[in-house]
Amino acid sequence: MKNNVLNKTAVKNIFAMHDRQLGKGAMEMLEEHISRELNTMAKRMVEGNTKRLVPDLFWVALGKWNK
């Protein structure tokens, strides 16, 4: 499933603030990485029986069970 999970302009601006550029294919790799991380977080929420991600339960999505 291909989703645009990143605002490309915002990502480019973050790198530009540090005087860095994104090379060919880097944006696609970043999108893949972020997408995998978000999927992992959602799976952890299922494991932790958490229906809604809220600030107080963010640790569940991060997988930090011993907070």
Phi, psi and omega per residue, in radians:
M1 nan 2.188 -3.097
K2 -1.794 1.971 3.107
N3 -2.166 2.528 3.008
N4 -1.545 1.760 -3.092
V5 -1.699 -0.120 -3.108
L6 -2.079 2.535 2.971
N7 -1.490 1.855 -3.012
K8 -1.037 -0.682 3.134
T9 -1.114 -0.738 -3.140
A10 -1.119 -0.719 3.127
V11 -1.110 -0.807 3.132
K12 -1.070 -0.680 3.131
N13 -1.134 -0.657 3.114
I14 -1.083 -0.802 3.115
F15 -1.172 -0.658 3.133
A16 -1.117 -0.617 3.107
M17 -1.046 -0.448 -3.138
H18 -1.834 0.319 3.135
D19 0.956 0.766 3.122
R20 -2.197 2.700 3.136
Q21 -2.102 2.726 3.062
L22 -1.688 2.184 3.140
G23 -1.370 3.059 -3.129
K24 -1.007 2.225 3.107
G25 1.480 -0.150 -3.084
A26 -1.169 -0.679 -3.131
M27 -1.096 -0.726 3.134
E28 -1.123 -0.683 3.116
M29 -1.163 -0.695 3.090
L30 -1.102 -0.758 3.125
E31 -1.079 -0.730 3.100
E32 -1.080 -0.791 -3.119
H33 -1.090 -0.844 -3.131
I34 -1.116 -0.699 3.123
S35 -1.077 -0.762 3.100
R36 -1.094 -0.737 3.131
E37 -1.093 -0.751 3.131
L38 -1.136 -0.688 3.082
N39 -1.103 -0.716 3.104
T40 -1.095 -0.734 3.121
M41 -1.090 -0.729 3.132
A42 -1.123 -0.695 3.103
K43 -1.117 -0.680 3.100
R44 -1.118 -0.618 3.099
M45 -1.128 -0.677 3.092
V46 -1.090 -0.819 3.131
E47 -1.063 -0.627 -3.126
G48 -1.549 0.120 3.131
N49 0.935 0.763 3.134
T50 -1.908 2.072 -3.089
K51 -1.467 -0.575 -3.048
R52 -2.280 2.318 3.108
L53 -1.450 1.992 3.095
V54 -2.221 2.781 -3.091
P55 -0.928 -0.682 -3.112
D56 -1.175 -0.385 -3.115
L57 -1.970 0.263 -3.117
F58 -1.069 -0.514 3.135
W59 -1.057 -0.510 3.117
V60 -1.126 -0.813 -3.122
A61 -1.162 -0.531 3.128
L62 -1.385 -0.250 3.129
G63 1.419 0.388 -3.137
K64 -1.706 1.414 -3.055
W65 -1.253 -0.454 3.140
N66 -1.788 1.148 -3.048
K67 -1.259 nan nan
